[in-house]
Amino acid sequence: MSDHSIIDVEAYMAAVGARARAASRLTARAGTAVKNTALAAIAEDLHRRRNALGQANAADLEAGVAKGLDAALLDRLELTPKRIDAMIEGLAQIAALEDPIGAINDLNLRPSGIQVGRMRVPLGVVGIIYESRPNVTADAAALCLKSGNAAVLRGGSEAFASNQAIAASICTGLESAGLPADAVQVLATTERAAVGAMITHPEHIDVIIPRGGKGLIERISREARIPVIKHLDGICHVYIDDRADLDQAFEIAMNAKTQRYGTCNTMETLLVAEAAAADILPRLASALLDKGVEVRGCERTRALVDAAVPATDQDWETEYLAPILSVRVVADLDAAIEHIEVYGSHHTDSIVTTDYLRARRFLREVDSSSVMVNASTRFADGFEYGLGAEIGISTDKFHARGPVGLEGLTSLKFIVLGDGQVRP
């Protein structure tokens, strides 16, 4: 359909959901070898269809330029040969990961003679709503498949042709391994009503994972009748303690801010203990300014850094995703923890200190999905954590928290093993 429109979106989505639910029963019982065969076949087909994928992506890019999409969005949309290679390699990496499904943990013998444990099982049908990057289509499909789930994927309108090209390879790979093509369905519509249908029908979809801008995630969180795995902001902090190794603190802060600006685990606010501020801030600010980073500081920061501009309360709660950094001089560890509690987004926060007890306090008391000691916030990533890949990062407290990999796409059920026992 050239205009990507479907007359009766509700009926279309109901059919997609019913097919996904039926397929989920087959993927849930699929063995590891079958799932890995499908992943390898998808990768092989993507490689074989490189030219068609490139042409589809070129059409999306051309349409994006015509629509006036900004350079950053066009960059995220583009599938360069290197990015296609990375997408194919990602499928191989996920195939190499240990299959979590069916693993039994915590098996204990009870006084009654029964054994009670917990088995890891798929969530069922996972709905993923995302923007821009078409490689998410392959990543999401692979993670859902390896974890025994069916997937309903709704990409952004700007990547429609690219996503449909990737979907064709996914369909081919699934069928060649004897799995239903309906195990991964990429929606053939970009109508907004399809999102509404996805997030309000728990009989079809078990969990929603949004990946995109704050507006999209806020809308889904507000309207969904299905559990949502999400994060709204990545307002990440590094706190430099007065007992920090200052050379180490310099390297960590520079990496946390400047290694990449547009990621959710990039530092947005630097907190510095007042006893260390004069020794570290001028040097650090000079290096940041040399890299083109705008420093927005509190009054005490500006007293030490002439080029710093005044920070407002709004700055402390802003995710810049840009070469801008808020800097605040705080009295001590207590003040740093209080600032993070008031302004943070529960994503990733790090302390730089040589004091073991302060590090332990920071780990216990900072309520974020990732809390670090003497490390850059840029490590908050599924690959860096050894998960192999991630579907996103969750700042929620229930089900999944932090980078969501294969295990985050599963649940646990109790299993009981008996030998004829009955309860007296």
Disulfide bonds with the S-S distance in Angstrom:
none
